[in-house]
Amino acid sequence: MSTHRTIIEPFKIKMTEPLHILTGEARQAALEEAGYNLFLLPASTVTFDFLTDSGTTAMSAAQWSAMLLADESYAGSSSFFRFEAVVQRITGYRFVIPTHQGRAAERLLFGLLVRPGSKVPSNNHFDTTRANIEFLGGQAVDLVIAEGKDPQSRHPFKGNIDLDRLDRYCEEHRADIPLGMLTITNNTGGGQPVALANLHAAAAIYRKHAIPFILDACRFAENSHFIKQREPEHAGRAVREIAREIFDLADGCMMSAKKDGLVNIGGFIALRDERWVQGLRNSLILTEGFPTYGGLAARDLEALAVGLDEVLDEAYLSYRLAVTRYMAEGMNRIGIPTVQPPGGHAVYIDAKTFLAHIPPEQFPGQALAVALYRQEGVRACEIGSVMFGKKDATGAFVPAPMELVRLAFPRRVYTQSHFDYVLEGLTELVRDKQQMRGLRIVHEPPFLRHFTCRFAPLGG
Ligand code: F0G
């Protein structure tokens, strides 16, 4: 198979669902109805839904059949013990606390450890991680390397943390740091991996300062496969073994299983030692559920127990990362600039460069996201001035540092011909890009406006 250039899905399809293919007029009508905000589109009007890779996975026959064996007992369900054993085997962590998704794990762990004035360093915190720390009066500190902030840098591990800054930061603020983190892969920075060497060095720094080290492990398998591909001394190793070496470096992890757990809902905290476990289980009971289900049905735990092993299949991981690279390279070839090098779960288009004729205050990222939908029914997500733009004290517009559009790929859902079809359509979009116009916001909620604000297109 290695001599073939065509990427093939390493699975056959047993169950299908229809692809919603609408006419251009119907898409235009849906856009108007949604106020040009793609979050407000009914999913039934979207052909290729690249809004997120979270919870959008297609499950395997093995997962669906495991679900039928679930033991839905309130306490002590045998499904929990099966799930616990898989997490223990993969991570080496003894204590496993299920949660309904990643942010529930964040709320529980930070609720126990973060106080007003606390500081939590990481490469980059994901939005919900940051929000859960800030909600408790703490500070989420991003210390990613400089290359991680440069969209065109081709550094192979742009998720790495800046080790000198981390060491100095820990030295200066030791008393205020209840835990240190690393996000693998670094979603905020473009789904970029962290090198095993960087993980070793960061762990040593946290250990030197006696700071507990917790991984945000929601894309741990993709990160481990990148290590195999890009860190030459690990090329011959099994991904499962690399993953275990990563977990061995930390004191525990939080995981949104909606990504590399290959499930539609679920998450967990896993810890090496017992000191926080009682406190976490107490608050788990208060808000999520009994410690052997944590807000999930037992069938979800069964699906997750199978998914965590399936995701470490190397044929799957090679295919997964090949598709993302294929999409990024395909776009680059026809003149669409993307964050380099391609990350694991998503392609990020640099809309500021691509649509240089649309100024940031007219939201070039949103203009591109709207065009992607209008042109071929693709739903992507603006990560630019709609999401992060602000007004200063005088009311003047302050743009976000980058105007990106994220196409995040659900796992095992779309086929290679779907991806080719999308790329083919993008050629027309590139040809007509000078006709694209910006938008203005006509309705805006007081916070997190990107979810519900409404736009009007600006005239030509
Ligand atoms: N950490 C990272 C790195 C994430 O990417 C996410 C979610 C979470 C934590 C929170 O997990 O959604 O299960 O509560 N990322 C999704 C995304 C939403 O689209 O990137 P959750």
Boltz pocket constraint, residues with backbone or C-beta under 6 A from the ligand:
constraints:
  - pocket:
      binder: B
      contacts: [[A, 51], [A, 52], [A, 53], [A, 54], [A, 101], [A, 102], [A, 103], [A, 104], [A, 126], [A, 128], [A, 129], [A, 183], [A, 185], [A, 187], [A, 216], [A, 218], [A, 256], [A, 257], [A, 258], [A, 266], [A, 267]]
      max_distance: 6.0
